[in-house]
Amino acid sequence: MSKALLYDATLCIGCKLCEQACAEQNHLPYNDSIAAEEKLSAHKLTAIRARDGKFMRRLCMNCADPTCVSVCPVGAFRKAAAGPVVYDQNRCIGCRYCMLSCPFQVPAYEWNNRLPIVKKCDMCGERVAAGRPTACAEICPTGATQFGERNALIAEAQQRLREKPDQYVNHLFGLSEVGGTSVLLLSSVPFVQFGYRADLPHEPLPMLTWRVLSHVPDIAVLGSVLLGGIWWITHRREEVATAEGAEKVRPS
Amino acid sequence: MNGFLSRRRVTFWQGVFAVLLVGGIYATFVRFYYALGGATHLSDSFPWGLWIGFDVLCGVGLAAGGFTLAAVVHIFNIERYKPVLRPAILTAFLGYLLVILALMYDLGRPYRIWHALVMWNPRSVMFEVAWCVMLYTAVLGLEFAPVVFERLGWRAALRWMRFVSIPLVIAGVILSTLHQSSLGSLYLIVPHKLYPLWYSPLLPMFFFVSALCVGLAMTIFESWHSSRAFGRQLELPLLASMGRVLTVLLAVYLSLRFLDLYHRRVLGLLLEPRTETYLFAVEILLMLVPMALLLRRSVRFDPAALYLCAVMVVLGFVAHRLNVTVTGMERASGTSYVPKWTEIMLTLSFIGLGFAIFRWTAKHLPVFPAERPAPAEPKPIPSRARLAPQPVGKD
């Protein structure tokens, strides 16, 4: 079954232990100045944002039908059955189309590395595959970040929304955004205030390009037939001319 | 006097080219020593800039004359366009080679470009783009090969080429159609990022039709330039009739653009006083003005005016692609992107390289039809005086 993360901002105390655990897990540096950064980057794969005493977490949403998986020309991204969207740096050619197209603006690039790779949270792909929770969920002292079965977490989140409607905005973010994500968010303030888009479609984005791409064989086959046919027809006059040995019929 | 002037001009342009080359070499060092971060103003929130927006997307588009004219001459059998076919194929071939060169700078790991050959992802537009670039460059190489064979006097090779030329042309037209439109499809996946004046489900169609327009405009452009550079007769009646076709294509393109805005109910955005609106207006006017001008016969048969119209179409085309790749993406990204000098320098070097190689090739290979002047070079006659009269009836 597919795993997921549920982040409940109302339980978050902004201790940033998740950031630290994430850095350790991914062998990235972590210190006070990095802790102060609120942006995702090649050296920070999850970030806690604070606004007026409220918190919100940013990390890869690990979509159900991920845009990055669909756009990568060399198939460097893969949606694992357990939920994580994992990246194979040995395939990546560095076109950065994943960064351009990610609806959550998550993938980051090692701009100052001569042999750069893309960096993003992969929901601790290896740990999850081994049946363990993500590093961030394991360390979270308040249960704000919770790891579990996606269906169970959805039920849990919806129960919280039902029981304490005054504590939450009535929106489980990630339930249906771009076709659903493996990271689910609850908040007491509208998600847009923390930079999450309110205008995301509820269908997976890869459909937008697939609708066109699926017609490539049609264009190739019908186009060839059509062009070949036109060539055959337009050159008929010459055939006739040669057959009759007539000179003047040649088109000018 | 004209001969003296043109000799002066040559040395001037050679100087410009030398500067561009030296600048380009230094920028190359910066790019590969200080990485993308040191050579560009790209960022996580703005990962594609001038090199993709101009060098790649416009480069491919400006090469569209190759497949357009190949189809006109070989498929539709309109033979009178033959004189401008070879230069158009050469432009396309050089264009694609330069696009690949630019990609080598933009890709984070250019040495892995071959990965797309073996690591497939048919769901990716970029995958389609990669294959189109590779295959069409190969096709263009083969389409241009007869020019080289002719120069070398390889009769047998020429006969073989004639045998495969039609399948090659058909493959070229199909690949180009797919490639031009897929560059637009690249942006279908960012409905939430691309400004609504440009985001449209019809992006692939717009990219294809505008490529047809710019293919004709580029053919007029380069015919005009090579007639000046090599003191050749300008194929004016031919170019004038291309101007007529161009008008029709521009009209189709502009109608599509506005119908699209209407159906998506975003016409109202045109009243918003903001950068996007102004740049949209620039882009549209650069297509609309030449369309209107080219309706007039006197414009089509005036080499200077015809040239000016072609230049406007090229600029309008570039403006559209830059609007899609840069202007339209800025607002949602929350950043403002201005290319770094290295990005601009390398772009200019690529353009310079294109002009220089075209010039060299046209000089040493039979790119233009036979009437090229003998090496003893008679003084070129001022182009205006030679060209202005004699509007032949056919247009």
Interface residues (C-beta under 8 A of the other chain):
Chain A: K39 L40 S41 A42 T67 V69 S70 V71 C72 P73 V74 G75 A76 R91 C92 I93 G94 C95 R96 Y97 M99 L100 S101 P103 Q105 P107 A108 Y109 W111 N112 N113 R114 L115 P116 I117 R197 D199 L200 P201 L205 P206 L208 T209 W210 V212 L213 V216 I219 A220 G223 S224 L227 G228 I230 W231 T234 H235 E238 P251 S252
Chain B: F32 Y33 Y34 A35 L36 G37 G38 L42 S43 D44 S45 P47 W48 A71 H74 I75 F76 N77 I78 E79 R80 D106 L107 G108 R109 P110 R112 I113 H115 A116 M119 W120 N121 P122 R123 S124 V125 M126 F127 E128 V129 A130 I166 V169 I170 A171 V173 I174 T177 L178 S181 S182 S185 L186 L188 I189 V190 P191 H192 K193 P201 P204 S333
